Amino acid sequence: MHNVKPISDPTLPVEQVTVMFESQYNDEMEAEVMRLEAQKRASDVGHPEWENACRVCGCRINGTRVATCTKCAEGS
């Protein structure tokens, strides 16, 4: 088991809790920006119901972590 104290642990220094919170917040905001960018790409190619679309060819992509499909990323 990991020896991780919960954020609500009163023995943690305030600075450590602040850093933990900021890190989690930044990760969540980065994920949200990626999701919104992916959604915009899909909408821009005429498919607002899709989660994501390739920025090069406009095909559907599952997930929001990448901006190009495998085919376009390989340069084919």
C-alpha positions as CSV (number, residue, x, y, z in Angstrom):
1,M,0.0,0.0,0.0
2,H,1.1,3.5,-0.6
3,N,1.6,5.7,2.4
4,V,-0.5,8.6,1.1
5,K,-2.3,10.9,3.5
6,P,-5.7,12.2,2.6
7,I,-5.8,15.9,1.7
8,S,-8.1,16.4,4.8
9,D,-5.3,15.1,7.0
10,P,-4.7,17.9,9.5
11,T,-1.0,16.9,9.9
12,L,-0.2,17.9,6.3
13,P,1.4,21.3,5.8
14,V,-0.8,23.9,4.1
15,E,1.7,24.3,1.4
16,Q,1.7,20.6,0.5
17,V,-2.1,20.6,0.4
18,T,-2.1,23.7,-1.8
19,V,0.4,22.1,-4.2
20,M,-1.7,18.9,-4.3
21,F,-4.9,20.9,-5.0
22,E,-3.2,23.0,-7.7
23,S,-1.8,20.0,-9.4
24,Q,-5.2,18.2,-9.5
25,Y,-6.9,21.4,-10.7
26,N,-4.3,21.9,-13.5
27,D,-4.7,18.3,-14.6
28,E,-8.5,18.6,-14.7
29,M,-8.4,21.9,-16.6
30,E,-5.9,20.5,-19.1
31,A,-8.3,17.6,-19.7
32,E,-11.2,19.9,-20.1
33,V,-9.4,22.1,-22.7
34,M,-8.4,18.9,-24.6
35,R,-12.1,17.8,-24.6
36,L,-13.3,21.2,-25.8
37,E,-10.7,21.3,-28.6
38,A,-11.7,17.8,-29.7
39,Q,-15.4,18.7,-29.6
40,K,-14.7,21.8,-31.7
41,R,-12.8,19.8,-34.3
42,A,-15.7,17.4,-34.6
43,S,-18.2,20.3,-34.9
44,D,-16.0,22.1,-37.5
45,V,-16.2,19.0,-39.8
46,G,-20.0,18.9,-39.4
47,H,-20.4,16.3,-36.7
48,P,-21.1,18.0,-33.4
49,E,-22.4,14.7,-32.1
50,W,-18.9,13.2,-32.3
51,E,-16.4,13.3,-29.5
52,N,-13.5,14.1,-31.7
53,A,-12.4,14.4,-35.3
54,C,-9.0,14.3,-37.1
55,R,-7.7,17.8,-37.7
56,V,-6.2,16.7,-41.1
57,C,-8.8,14.5,-42.8
58,G,-11.9,15.0,-40.6
59,C,-12.5,11.3,-39.8
60,R,-14.0,10.3,-36.4
61,I,-11.6,9.7,-33.6
62,N,-12.5,8.0,-30.3
63,G,-11.2,9.8,-27.3
64,T,-10.0,13.3,-26.9
65,R,-6.2,12.9,-26.3
66,V,-5.1,13.1,-29.9
67,A,-5.8,15.6,-32.7
68,T,-5.0,13.4,-35.7
69,C,-6.0,9.9,-36.7
70,T,-3.4,7.1,-36.9
71,K,-3.4,7.3,-40.7
72,C,-2.7,11.0,-40.9
73,A,-0.2,10.8,-38.0
74,E,1.8,8.3,-40.0
75,G,1.7,10.6,-43.0
76,S,-0.1,8.2,-45.3
